[in-house]
Amino acid sequence: MPGADLTRGADGIGRARSADDIEGAGGTVTVVLPRMLVDAAGGQRRLAVALDAGATVADLLDRLGEQHPRLERRVRDEAGGLRRFVNVYLDGEEVRGLAGPATPVRPGQEIRILQSVAGG
């Protein structure tokens, strides 16, 4: 979004905000990342992300991508879809089982982004 910036609150949580969000048009959700994605998010494990009213998971990922391009490349493919080894949970429910990227996000909800780990 135009005018977006990242600030860190007294609680240490990074916040992606824009002028529209500051005026109260939407709300804030918490994004929790696994340790393997922390470096791509500027060293932050928990991000408070301000979104406009009516936002979706896709909007959230867009906002994260604006603030953390390395994180976006790790989470989304070249076409903008979720990478097949990445799972996004909204309040504990995997979004692919809901409406996918079109799943609505409300203020106060928690988003967890997890990467599958393969090994042998």
C-alpha angles and dihedrals in degrees: 000000000000113000095021118153138172122237132174118226127216087265091061094246114136114234126203106206139168133194090257091054093049089058089060101252093139139354146254130271127187120236116200119198131195117244091257091065099042094093090053089055098053094268095303123130096184123042126186105211122194114215136182120254112278093027122161135205087264090055090050091051090048091053092047090048092053091053099035113026092175090056091050091053090053093048105035133047126229091275092054096254125126113275110250093243093051122088124193119201124197110201089335098314120110107240094220086068091051120043096311114225089350091064109126117242120209129198113275096027122129124230120197119194114199132179121211113239119215124198144142 
